[in-house]
Amino acid sequence: MRDSNTRRLWLEATAIFAAAMAFLFALAPTAPFTKELGVCESGAVRDIATSVAQQNHGIEQIFSAVRDLNSIMEDATRRLDSNDRAVSDLKEVSDRVSGIVDTYRA
């Protein structure tokens, strides 16, 4: 399940990035260009590129937080499994002791 959620988030992030880049390329031909430098004079394209970079950074932070949360949850699951085994072992020993006590009482 973890892998499918990570893949879904990655696909959504990729789709958002692709949409932003498509918008950037669609906008670029309509903006005035400086022939000598081959760059756009419009601040809109730079603003979009900056926004996309910030969005990518935010997405990276989200993925990092999801990985951290997943690691914490896996650790908690391992501890719960260990506690479950310990309780089961304790119950088994307790049942044996109860059986021995019952034998001596009779």
N, C-alpha and C positions, 0 to 999 in steps of 0.2 A: 504494500500500500504506500509505503514511504516513497518508493521509486516512482510510482505513478503520479503522486502529488508533486514531486520535484520536477518530473518531466512536464506535467501540465503547467506549472509555474514558469518553467523555462520556455515552453512554447508560447505562453501568453506574453512573456517579456520580449521574446523574439518578434512576435507579431506587432507589439507596440513599437519596438525599435524600427521595424520595417515600414510601418505606417508613417512614423516620423520622418524617416529618410525619404520615403516617396513624396511626402509633403514638401520636404526640403528641395528635392530635385524638381518638383513641379513648380515651385515658387522661383527657383533660381533663374530660369530663362526669362522671366518677366521683369527681373530686377536689372538695373543698369550695371554694366560691367566695365571695369577699367581694362582697356585693351592691353596696355603695357604689362600689367601685373597678372591679368587673367583672373582677377578676384572680383567678387561682388561688392559694390559700394553700399548696398542696402544693409542696414543693421539687422533687418528681419532674419536673414539667413544665419548670421552669426548668433542671434538670439535663439533661434531654433536649434542650432548646433550645440549651443551651451546648455539649453534645456534638455536636449537628448543626452548629453554627457552627464548632467546632474541626475536625470532619470535612471540612466544606467548605473550610476553610483548608488542610488537609492535601491535599485533592484538587487545589486550585489550585497548591500547591507541586509535586505530582507532574506536573501538566500543564506547569508551567514547566520542570521538569527534562527532561521528554520533548521539549519544544520546543528547549531548549538542546542536548540530545543530538542531535536531528535536525539542527540547524544545524551542529554539529561534524561529523556524518557527511557532510552535503552538502559542506562545505568539503574534507574529506578525499577525497571522491569527485572533486571538481573538480581537486584536486592530483594525484591518481592519473591522471586523464585527461590532464592536462597533461604529466605525466612519461611516460606511454605515448606521447603524440605526439612528445615530444622524443627518446625512445629510437628510435622509428620513423624520425624524420628523421636521427638519427645513423647508424643502420644503412644508410640509403639513401646518405648521403654516404660512409660507409666502403666500401660496395660500389663506388661510382664511383671512389674513390681506388684501391681494389684493382684495378679494371679498367684504370685508367690505368697503374699500376705494371706489371701483367702485359703491357700493350701495349709498354712500353719495354724490358722484359726480353727479349721475343721478338725 
